[in-house]
């Protein structure tokens, strides 16, 4: 039995109550998941296109902002004795300066500490004089391209956004699988479904083999 004949056979064969219930649930879940997944899919699709053409969003780089404050030397001494001096000094700096980003690393010697903060909205570098408590910060806001890039990849976006990326990937995958089940379940369309699937796989594989360096 060829593909066309098998498709006609499936079209003639009446569906059981179990099959009808299964496809009904597939349609319901496809609709429920798509309400949320389509929003995420549109965001990641649009940001992917814009990241592929960064010149579309080229603009003036945001100016670096400078600020200073004094930190009590007793607090600095206590932070240096903690299990993670860099993180403790970062908490002190973040509590007194308007910084962008979350603490990532530090270079500390006998005289000063240089703290680095990174985030989707921007980055900050703080230099603290460990003897006097003088703290100077340089804050750089992120441009649109950098923000979209970090959000798209989940870089510096925090655990909550990274979890959202995982959830969105899982939902889109589930929705796609359900969509394919419904796609192949259409009567009189088995042959067309198989041809479209094979053509799509060949197109994607051909682009990778021929054009991707």
Buried (B, 14 or more C-beta within 10 A) or exposed (E): EEEEEEBBEBEEEEEEEEEEEEBEEBEEEBEEBBEBBBEBBEBBEEBEEBBEEBEEBEEEEBEEBEBEBEBEEEBBEEBBEEEEBBBBBBBBBBEBBEBBBBBBEBEBEEEBBBBBBBBBBBBBBBBBBBEEBBBBBBBBBBBBBBBBBBBBEBBBBEEEBEEBBEEBEEBBEBBBEBBEBEBEBEEEBBBEBBEEEEEEEEEEEEEEEEEEE
